[in-house]
Amino acid sequence: MSLSITHTAAEGTLIDGTARGDGSAEILKRHGWRWGGSISCWYVPRSRDHAARRREIDATADQLRAAGFTVEVTIDDTYRSAAEVEATTTVRQEERATRLADSAERKGAAAEAADAAARRAHEALPPMGEPIKVGHHSEGRHRSAIARADAAMRRSIDADEEAKRARERAAIAAAATEQRNAAHRI
């Protein structure tokens, strides 16, 4: 299997050509690489706009070769201007804030739906807190209704907490660019 490790100032250090279950993940994790779900590849954290960590890249490549992979390494250490770095950082932050705001909105809708389901499950319980009639033919139905109401309430609480965390993350991301620029104005 052929893998390609590349480093550029704009993208950082990335590896291309890996596949789930091919044995590369253990080696990459051992050397501090992380999986980037949004970019669908492995990357070295905090490698954008920094010089390539050649020792780390060479050690990773050597271990991958020892594991039977063909590895090609391409390094471009050309730096970008500060204005270009700032512009791409601002764009990435704005995209992240938008994604998190969308996620918060979806999770808020899911929380409202879970709350409505919990209310319906609670309304299905026997009225006035009627006790379970042990041995009666309705006992199983009553216990099931209580279990459903309890599970629905738990899902509602969890969904509400998740929506709250998503709203907080979205608010923090939205303020990130403003805070970075405010520090430069002082």
ABEGO torsion letter per residue (X at the ends): XBBBBBBBAAAEBBBBGBBBGAGAAAAAAAAGBBBBAAAGBBBBBGABGBBBBAAAAAAAAAAAAAAGBBBBBBBBABBBBAAAAAAAAAAAAAAAAAAAAAAAAAAAAAAAAAAAAAAAAAAABBBGGBBBBBGBAAAAAAAAAAAAAAAAAAAAAAAAAAAAAAAAAAAAAAAAAAAAAAAAAX
